[in-house]
Amino acid sequence: MLTFTTQYSLRGSSKIIVVALVCFMVLNLNANVSLIRNQTPVEHLTDTTIPLLLNSQQVASKKATVKMVIWFDGTKGTFDQLPDPPLKNWTWDYKELQAGNGKKAITISGESILDKSEEHQVYTWYTIMAQNIAKEGGRIYLDERIPERLDISAFLSHIQAQPVEWALSDNLVSIAACEPQINSSVKVGNDRINLQLLSRGEVSNGQTVLAIPVLLEEF
């Protein structure tokens, strides 16, 4: 079962929000994979319909760090099945994980730095791969980060996403939402989300992460 938890860790004035995926989340992906219908076809995507940060007109950053993690049940999918990476200078890291009960999982991850034009390329690649990987019983996670604070409400309004869950802590904001174009989602309680945003600090000295469908790593 995919478990979505929000954990706060306090060290002085710093705070970390972690979305923890436990019990080998991929071992029960089939119960959580959901494709949202009536989405915008990939070939019709424009800069204003990409639900990522750089093309949103809501940030000053010209570059972002993007990471993708692909999860497969150990009995499905191999590294050899992947197409070419979404960007140049992109290297895949392949790992096999094993739980105490003997079940296995496979993770394939990679990251790079991109600009606005490459963001379109990456999102197109992600949109196609998310559907193909879901059919094979896996899931792909996207994580985009910039070094500035984001007005999350303005961003969600721009991409027409509906907030579902949120948390506030000093100068940190975390909001999970559902966006009509993103083709994968996870269920959290009675709600479905496919987008998570966390932002903290000041505009010129902050941090923001956008995760699809949820955040896997520390922020």
Disulfide bonds with the S-S distance in Angstrom:
none
